[in-house]
Amino acid sequence: MLAQAASSVSGPARRPSPPPAAAPGPEPQGVFGAYLAGRLAANESDAGVAAEALLAALGAEPDEPEILTRAFNAAVMDGRPEAVRLARRLPDSQLAALLLAGTDAQAGRWERAEARIRALPRQGSAQILQPLLLAWTQAGRGGTDTALATLRPFTEGGPLRGVAALHGAMIADVANRPRDAERLIRIAVAEAEEPNMRLTTIAAGILARSGREVDGARLFDAMAVGSDDIAMTAGPAARRAALAGRAVASPVEGMAEAQVALGAALRGQGAPELALILARLAQRLRPGFAPAGILAAESMADERHVAGALAVLEGIPAEDGMAPFVALRRAALLGRLGRGEEAMALLRRLAESHPEAPQPQLAMADMLRRQGRGAEAVGAYGTAIGRLGQPGPADWPLFHARAMAREQAGDWSGAQADLRQALTLAPDQPALLNHLAYGWVERGERLQEARAMLEKAVAARPGDGNIADSLGWALFRLGDVKGAIIWLEKAAELESRNATINDHLGDVYWAAGRHAEARFQWRRALGLDPEPDETGRLEAKMRDGLPAAAAALR
């Protein structure tokens, strides 16, 4: 459903027919210019420019269906008020029906909203969204039992059990039916694959209103553990807010909740344009809804519209419960825009206001490492690790990151110590096994132990070309040229545009006497943007080959 709406924004389209020769208004090339500019901006996911250009084109050609559809879609993506007016002219658009159903719901026209939702086909993303929205429209007209009955087939089993139970719990909660709400929210929590802050906030409030406040507190305790960014929002302020009022206080807000949840899932599946559409629809239903703003910003950032994403996040109030998470995201976007000093200043303020939280220091450390300031990054990682308390299995990435910073600063001994610490937390993590083992192979150390570690890593992640390269390189160092060729050819198939892998394959070909193939691989590596200090070495090998003595030492 929504995929069809999105494809009309960016997919192929017929050229709009020119206006009659005698028609008043701008010259045809002006209409076409605005249309093409808007279409190009839509293809680049630049909703603001697309909306401006396509609305201008529509003003000149108000009856052209292609321009109308594209202008409407762009107006939705950019959050324009014109979208409602245009939606009324698109009776066959499912996206328009969603928007108008929300408009009807906001005006209390629940029967009309329900009719629009019922008319949506149950296919594609609508298979999830349609029953949830239908239940909320039924709740809106006072039919709590009807709404719960609509969701019951889904809550009894199947892949949608968790999300259907969550919305059923919120519907029962809005209707002041605490026992039904508690029963359904427990299903939703049990079905969740991992802790989720939005689910935690909703569930804690429902459980508290059912006399189970301690159970809700345990959910927050689970969210607060570790270095994940979202853990910063699980503090006392969030707990108080969850108990002070309902996270979803009306059927209209429930409709927004459904749209954001589906949008987040679609973004996770690589569909940021659809996610942005749903975020914008949710923002219309619930202005100021931070999860919708965050989803919109992250979807825009996925499409490289970083400045627009930053502007969206800057509109979320500092007193919102999600503000610490938003600040971390703002800092990351500032870094992407080349505004590193502003990002660091924001993170320092966040670290000062949250002195026990590791996340601001971790974000600073990551930024310093990306800037090549390894020694400074090591100190910031140390502060973040010190704020963890007792590290757990989920904290291995912090030690891995500090190992990379230490290696960047020339401290291989310290890097090894961090990698070993990370492996005590996550003994089977392929990235850690690969990093430590490859470090040994490059230095000619502990080659048999490195080989065993790399065989374990490649078994866990057989499609990873970098790990296959490490194993092949270890075999080469051990003198097994035939085995090295097998693994390095596999690595080159998996990561064909990796300069280092092609360089390694060239070396083993040369050692096997396949000199023409070796030079081909080195030439290929030269064309794949190798590190600056590698360029001269590759050129020398292209010219002189790889002497046997040098090959044995590599």
N, C-alpha and C positions, 0 to 999 in steps of 0.2 A: 504493500500500500504506500507507505512513505517512500520506499525506494522509487516507486513510479513518480512521485511528486518531485523527488530530488533529481531524477534523471532529466526531467524537463528543464531544470536549471542549467545543467552542464552538458547534456547530451546533444546529439546532432539535431538540427532544426531546419525547417524550410525557410527560405528567405521570405520576409513579409511582402505581400503584394504592394506595388506602389500606389499612391493615391491617384484619383482621377486627375486629368490634366487641369481641369478647371477648379479643382478644390482649393479653398483658401488655406493659409498656414505656411509653414516653413517649406523650403525646397525639399524635394525627395531625398537628395543626398544628405540633408540635415537629419531627417528621420532615420535613414539607414546608418548614418554615422553614429547616432545615439544608440540605436539598436545594437550595432556591432560592438560598440564600446562596452555596452552593458553585458552583452553575451560573453565577450572576452573576460570582463571582470568576474562574471559568474563562474566561468571556467577556471579562473584563478582563485575562486572562493573569496573574492573581495566583495562582500555583501553591500558595503556602504556605497562604493562606486557603482556597482551593478544596479542597485535600487535607484540611485540618482539618475543614471543614464536611461534606464528602462522606463522609469516614470515619465521622463521627458519625452521619450519616443512615444509612449502611450498617449501623452497629451496631444501629440500631433496626429496619431493614428488610433483613436479610442476604440475602434471596432475590429482591430486586427487581433485574431485569437492568439497567435503565437506570442505577440508582444504582451498581451494581457496576462497570459499564463506566466511568462517569465518575469514580468513586473511584479505580479502577486508573490511569486516565490521569493524574489529578491527582497520584497518589502517585509515578508515574514522573517527571513534570515537576518535582516537588519533591524528588526523590531519597530518597523514604521507603522504609524496609525492608519495609513492608507490601506493596509492589508485587509481590514474588515470590509471597507467599501468595495474593494476589488473581489473579495471572496463571494459577495452576493451575486457577482456576475459570472461565477464559475460553478454552476450546479452539479457538474460531473466530477469536480475535483475532490478527492478524498481529504487532501490537506485543508482545503477550504471548509469542508464539512467539519473537520476537527476544530478549526478556529471558530467557526460559527456556533458549534455546540458549546464551546467554552464561553462565548459571548452570551448565549442564551442562559447558561447556568449562572453567570454573574448577575444577570437581570432577573433571576428567579423563574425563568420560563423552563421549568424542568421537563415538562412533557415534550416540548419541542426539542430540547437538548437530547432527551432519551431517544426520540425518533431519529435524530441525525446519527447518533451512535449505533442504533440498531441497523441502520442502512449500510454501515461500513462492512466490507467483506471480511470474513475471518480467514485471512491468508497473509503471508508475510509477517511483518511486525505487528499487524492488527490482531493476530492470533493471541498475542499477549495483552495488547492495550485495550482492545474492544471490550472484553468481559469486565475488566477493571473499571473502565469509564462507565460502562452500562450500570454496574453496581452502584457507583457513586451518584449517577443521575437518579436512580431509584431511591437511594438514601435521601437525596435532595428533596424529593417530593414526599418524604415521610415514610417510605416503604422499607424500613430496616429489615424486616423478615424477608421481603422479596429480594433485597440486595444480597443478603447472606445466602439465600437459596440460589441466586445466580452464581455465586462463587463456590457453592458447596461441591459441585462435581470436581472442581480443581483442587480444593483443599483436602479432598479425600485421598488423593494420590496423583502421581504423574509429575512431570518436570516443572510444572508451574505451582506445585503445592506451597512452597515457601512464600512466593510473592502473593498468591491468592490469600493465604492465611494472614499475611501482614495486612493486606487491605481489608480483609474481613474484620480483623482485630480493630483497625482504626475506625471502621464504620460502626462497630458495636460500641467503641469508646465514645464516639461523638453522640451516640444515642443513649449514653449513660447506662450501658449494660455491661458492668464490670466483669461478671463471670464469663460471659461469651468472649469478651475482649481478652481476658487472661488465657482462656483455653486456646484461642487462635494465635495469640502472640507467642505462646510457648511452642507451638508448631513451627511458626516462622523462625524463631531462634534456633530450634533444633535442626531445621533444614538448611540454615546458613552454612556455607562451606568454610567461612572464616569470619572473625569479628568485623563488624561494620558499624561505623559511628552513627549513621542515620538510624539504622535498625536499633542500635543500643539506646539512642535518645528516645525513640518512640516507645520501645519496650519498657524502659525504666519508668516512664510516666504511667503507662498502662498498669504495670505491676504494682506501682505505689498506690494507685487508685483502687487496686484490688486488695490492698493490705499486705502486699509482698515487696515492700520497699527494699529489704535486704537483698532480695534476688536481683533487683535492678542495679543496686550498688555493685554487685559482683560482676555484672556485665561491664560497667564502667571500669572496674579494676582490671579486667582483662584487656580492655582497649588501651589503658594507660601504660601498659608494659611495653618496653622496647623503644627503638629509635625511629619508628615509622612516623612520618609527618603528622598523620591524623591523630597520633597519640597526644599531641599538644592540646587537642580540643577536649580531652577527657578529664579536665581538671575540675575543681570545686564549682567554678562558675557554670560549667555545662551541666553538672549534676543538679545545681539549684534550679537552673532553667527548665530541666526535664521535669522537675517536681512542681514548678510554679504554674504550669499550664500545659495544655495539650500541644504536642508538636504539630498535629493536624487537627484544626479546630472546626472545620466545616467541610461539607462535600466539595465545594469549589477548591479548597486547599488540597483535598484528597485527589482530585483530578490532576492538579499540578504535580503532586507527589508521584503519581503513576507515570506521567510523561517524563519526569526527571529520571526515574529509575530505569525506564526503558532506554532513554537517551544515553545514560551511563553505560548500559550493557552494549548498546550499538557502538559507542565510541571504543569500548574495549575490544570489539570485533573489527575495528579498522574502518568505521563509518562515521567520521567526525561531522560530515555535512548533515546527515540525518540526526545526529546528536544535537547539533546546533539548532535545527528546526524544532525539535522537541523542547529544548531549553527555552527557546523564544516563546513557544506556546505556553509553557509553564510560567514564564515571567509575566505574560499577559494575564493569566489567571491569578497569580500571586506576586504582585510587585514587591521587590525587596527580598525575595526568597533566595537566601544565600546559596543553597545547593544548586539552584537553577543558574545563578550568575557564575558560579564556579564551573559548572558544566559548559556553559556558553564560552567562557574564557578559555578553558582547556581545549575545546573543540576548535576555536579560532587559532590557538597556538599550534595545534596539530597541522593546520593548513598554512602555517608560517605567517599568520597575521598577528604578529607579536604585539605591536603597538595597540591594536584594537583590543586584544586580550587583556593587556595591562590596564587600559581604560575601564574595562568592565570590572576588573577586580578592585580598582581604586574607588568604584562606586559602592562597594560593600562597607557598611559602617564599621568603625573600629570597635564598637561595643557589641557587635554580633558575636555569638558563640564560636563561629568559625573563623574569627579574625586572625588567630595565630597561624592557622593553616593558610589563610589567604596571604598573610605577610610573607610566608615562605615561598609561595608561588609567585608573588610579586617580585621578590628578590631574584628568583630564577629568570623571570622574564626581563628584568632590568639587565641581568648579566648577558642574556642573549642579544639585547639591543646595544651592547657595548658600554653600558652605563654601570661599570663595575664598582666605582666608588660609591654611587648611590645605593647599590645593592648591599655592599658591605656595611654602610652606615645603617641601613634598615635592619640588617641582621644583628648588628651590635646592639641596637635599641631593643630588639626582640630578646636577645640573650640577657640583657640587663633586667628586663621586666619578667623573665621566666628563668631565674637563676638555677633551677634544678633541671631544666630541660636540655637534653643533648642536641636536639634538632637544629637550633640556630648555629651552634658551633660546628656541627656536621656540615651544614650548608656552606658556611664560610670556608671550611677546609676543602670541600669539593671545588669551590670557586678558585681558591688559591692554587690547588693542584692543576686545574685546567689552565691557569695562567703561567704554569711552569715554576711556581714558587714552592717547590717541594718542602724545603726546610720549614717554612712558615706553616704549611699545611700539616706537617707532622705534629706541631704543637697544638693546632686547633683540633685535630683528630684526638689527640691525647686528652684534651679538655672534655670533648664529647664523650669519650669512652669512660672518663672518670665520673661523669654524671649518670652513667647507666646503672650503677650499683653492681649487682652480680650479673655479668653477661650471660645471656642464654643462647640457645641454638639459632634464634633469628637474628642475632647480632653479628654473625660472621662477616657481613659485608663491611662493617666498620673497620675491622682488623685488616681485611683485604685492601680497603681503600688506603689505610695508613701504610700498608706494605708498599703499595704503588708509589705513595708520596716519598717514602724512605728510599726506594729504589731510584726515583727521580733525583733525590738529593745525594745519590752516591753511597748510600748506606745499605749494602746488600745484606750484611749481617743482621741489622735491625729488621730489614724486610723479611728475611727468613724467619725470624722470631715471631713476627706478626702472622705470617702465613701458617706457621705451626700452631699458633694459638687459634687461628680461624679454623684449622682442621680439627682441633679438639672439640670445637663447637659443631662443626658440620663435616664429619670424616669422609663422607662420600660425595662432597660437592665437586663436580667436574672442573669448575673454573679454578678452584684452589689447587687441586691436584695438578692441573695443567700449568698454572703459574709457577709453582714451586719446582716442579720437575723440569720445566723448560729452562728456568733459571740455572739449574744444575747442569743441564745439557750444554747450554751456551758457555758455561765456565769449565766444562770438562770434568765435572765433579759427580760422584755418586751415580754413575750412568746406569748401572743395573737397577738400583732402587728407583731411579727416574723412569726407566722403561716400565717397571711394574706399575708404578703410579699412573703412567700414561695409558697403559693397557686397561686399567680400571676406569679411567676417565672416558676413553673412547667407547668402552662397552656401555657406559651410562648415557653417552651422548654421541651416537654413531654418525649423526648428520652434521657435526661441527667440524668444519674444515680446518680451523685453527688447531684443534686438538689432534686431528689426523696429521697435520704438518709437524707438530711437536713429536709425535711418536715416530714418524718417518725420519726426522732429524736425529732423534736419539739412536735409532737403528743405524743410521749413517755413521754417527760418532762411534758406535760399537763395531763398525766394520762390516755390517750386514747390508751391502749395497743393494742386493736384490730385494730384500724386505723393505728397504728405504724407498726404492722406486715405487713399489706397490702402494705404500701409504701416501707418498707425496703426490703421485698421480691422482689418487682419490681426493686428497686435499685440494689439488688444483681444479678438479671437477666441481667440488663443493664451493670453493672460493676462487673463481677464475680470475677475479680482478684484484687479487691480493699480491702486491709486489714481492713481499718476503717469501711467500709460498712459491711463486714462480722462480725466484732467485734460488731457493733451496733445491727445487726440482732440476734447475740447470746444473747445479753443483754435482748432484748424484748422477745425472746423465753423463757429465764429463768423467766422473770417476769410473763409470761403466764403459767408457770408450765411445760414447755416442755424442761426439763433439758437435756435430751440426745441430742436433736437437738441443744440446746445452746452450749454444749461442742463441738459438731461437728463443729459449726461455728467458735468458738474460736480457735479450732485446725487448721481449714482452714486458719484463719487470721494469725496464727503463721507461716504458710508456705508461706505467701505472702509478705515477707520482710517488716514487720511493722517497724515503727520508733523505734530506740534503746530503748527509755524510755517506749515504749509500751510493749516490750517483756515480762518483768517481771510481769506487770499487767495482761497480758493474761495468763501467766503460773499460776499465783495465782488464777485466775478465773477458769481455768481448774481444779485446785486442790480443791478449796474451794467453788466454785460456786459464785453466786452473792447474798449476803444477801439482804433481802427486804429493810432494812434501807438504804443500800448503793445504791440499785437500785433507790430508791426514790430521792436520792440526786444527781444522775448522770445527 
